[in-house]
Amino acid sequence: MNYSEKEHSLQMTSRIFIDDLNNLLSKRYGIVSHFETKDQHPMAMKYIEEYFQKKFQLKINGEALEYQILGQKRDTDMVVFFLEAKGVYFTDTQELEVYNALLTDLFDDQQNVVHLKIKGQKKSFLLMKDKASGLLKLD
């Protein structure tokens, strides 16, 4: 996750194994998705976007920050999703909270690594089912 001061946006990527996405879409939404193939289910991306909105959330000083999935690309056995939150302005006294519970509802041992780079500060979080949020205080 990188902050672009020039564009006032948070630019993010999320990497998820294709098998896990297909498993998610089958168990949670009851579809055989064939994600990232020519036979991809027409509702697959809509369900993925819905899932992201529930399981991946951002807050600045406690206020929800909206983002969009700009697109995705296949990278061998994974899909890389490109996300962006626009209109983001950081001051020196702000906090960014990241909630990432992606796939924790399917896998009890799921671990999500979050790397943040904002205004010269770098921080990483290891988020899990029982600790799905991390906080970066800008100073």
C-alpha positions as CSV (number, residue, x, y, z in Angstrom):
1,M,0.0,0.0,0.0
2,N,1.6,3.3,-1.1
3,Y,0.5,6.8,-0.7
4,S,0.9,9.1,-3.7
5,E,1.1,12.7,-2.4
6,K,1.0,14.0,-6.0
7,E,-2.3,12.2,-6.7
8,H,-3.6,12.2,-3.2
9,S,-4.4,8.5,-3.4
10,L,-3.7,5.3,-1.7
11,Q,-2.6,2.7,-4.3
12,M,-2.9,-0.9,-3.2
13,T,-2.4,-4.4,-4.5
14,S,-3.7,-7.6,-3.2
15,R,-2.4,-11.0,-4.2
16,I,-4.7,-14.1,-3.9
17,F,-4.2,-17.6,-5.1
18,I,-6.7,-18.5,-7.9
19,D,-7.6,-21.7,-6.1
20,D,-8.5,-19.8,-3.0
21,L,-10.7,-17.3,-5.1
22,N,-12.5,-20.2,-6.8
23,N,-13.0,-21.9,-3.4
24,L,-14.3,-18.6,-1.9
25,L,-16.8,-18.0,-4.7
26,S,-18.0,-21.6,-4.5
27,K,-18.5,-21.7,-0.7
28,R,-19.7,-18.2,-0.1
29,Y,-21.7,-17.5,-3.3
30,G,-22.5,-20.9,-4.7
31,I,-20.9,-20.4,-8.1
32,V,-18.3,-22.3,-10.1
33,S,-16.3,-19.3,-11.1
34,H,-13.4,-20.5,-13.3
35,F,-11.8,-17.2,-12.3
36,E,-9.4,-15.7,-14.8
37,T,-10.3,-18.2,-17.6
38,K,-12.4,-17.9,-20.7
39,D,-15.2,-19.7,-18.8
40,Q,-15.2,-17.2,-15.9
41,H,-18.7,-16.9,-14.3
42,P,-20.3,-13.5,-15.3
43,M,-21.0,-12.7,-11.6
44,A,-17.5,-13.6,-10.3
45,M,-16.0,-10.1,-10.3
46,K,-19.1,-8.6,-8.8
47,Y,-18.9,-11.1,-5.9
48,I,-15.2,-10.4,-5.5
49,E,-15.8,-6.7,-5.2
50,E,-18.6,-7.3,-2.7
51,Y,-16.4,-9.6,-0.7
52,F,-13.5,-7.0,-0.7
53,Q,-15.8,-4.3,0.6
54,K,-16.8,-6.5,3.6
55,K,-13.4,-7.9,4.4
56,F,-10.9,-5.2,3.5
57,Q,-11.6,-1.8,5.0
58,L,-9.6,1.4,5.6
59,K,-10.2,4.3,8.0
60,I,-8.5,7.6,8.5
61,N,-9.0,9.0,12.0
62,G,-11.9,6.6,12.5
63,E,-13.7,7.6,9.3
64,A,-14.2,5.0,6.6
65,L,-12.2,5.5,3.4
66,E,-13.8,4.3,0.1
67,Y,-11.8,2.5,-2.6
68,Q,-12.3,0.8,-5.9
69,I,-10.9,-2.2,-7.5
70,L,-9.4,-0.8,-10.7
71,G,-8.6,-4.2,-12.3
72,Q,-6.7,-7.4,-11.9
73,K,-4.2,-9.5,-13.7
74,R,-3.2,-13.2,-13.5
75,D,0.3,-13.9,-12.3
76,T,0.9,-17.7,-12.6
77,D,-1.2,-19.2,-9.9
78,M,-2.3,-15.9,-8.4
79,V,-4.5,-12.9,-9.2
80,V,-3.1,-9.5,-8.4
81,F,-5.9,-7.0,-7.7
82,F,-5.2,-3.2,-8.1
83,L,-7.1,-1.0,-5.7
84,E,-7.2,2.8,-5.2
85,A,-8.6,5.2,-2.7
86,K,-8.8,8.8,-4.1
87,G,-9.0,12.1,-2.4
88,V,-6.7,11.1,0.5
89,Y,-5.0,13.9,2.3
90,F,-2.7,13.1,5.3
91,T,-1.7,15.6,7.9
92,D,0.9,15.0,10.6
93,T,-1.6,13.9,13.2
94,Q,-3.5,11.2,11.4
95,E,-4.0,7.5,11.9
96,L,-4.7,5.0,9.2
97,E,-6.4,1.8,10.3
98,V,-6.3,-1.3,8.0
99,Y,-8.8,-4.1,8.5
100,N,-7.9,-7.1,6.3
101,A,-10.0,-10.3,7.0
102,L,-9.7,-11.6,3.4
103,L,-10.1,-15.4,3.4
104,T,-10.1,-15.7,7.2
105,D,-13.7,-16.9,7.0
106,L,-12.5,-19.8,4.9
107,F,-9.1,-20.6,6.5
108,D,-8.6,-20.4,10.2
109,D,-4.9,-20.1,9.8
110,Q,-5.0,-17.5,7.0
111,Q,-2.4,-14.7,7.4
112,N,-2.6,-11.4,5.6
113,V,0.5,-9.3,5.3
114,V,0.0,-5.6,4.9
115,H,2.9,-3.3,3.9
116,L,2.3,0.5,4.2
117,K,4.5,3.3,2.8
118,I,3.1,6.7,3.7
119,K,5.0,10.0,3.8
120,G,8.3,8.3,4.3
121,Q,7.1,5.9,7.0
122,K,7.1,2.2,6.4
123,K,5.2,-0.3,8.5
124,S,4.1,-3.9,8.1
125,F,1.3,-5.8,9.8
126,L,0.6,-9.5,10.0
127,L,-3.1,-9.8,10.3
128,M,-5.0,-12.9,11.2
129,K,-8.5,-14.1,12.0
130,D,-8.3,-13.0,15.7
131,K,-6.3,-9.8,14.9
132,A,-7.6,-8.5,11.6
133,S,-6.7,-4.8,12.1
134,G,-3.5,-2.7,12.2
135,L,-3.0,1.0,12.9
136,L,-0.4,3.4,11.5
137,K,0.0,6.7,13.4
138,L,1.6,9.4,11.4
139,D,4.0,11.6,13.4
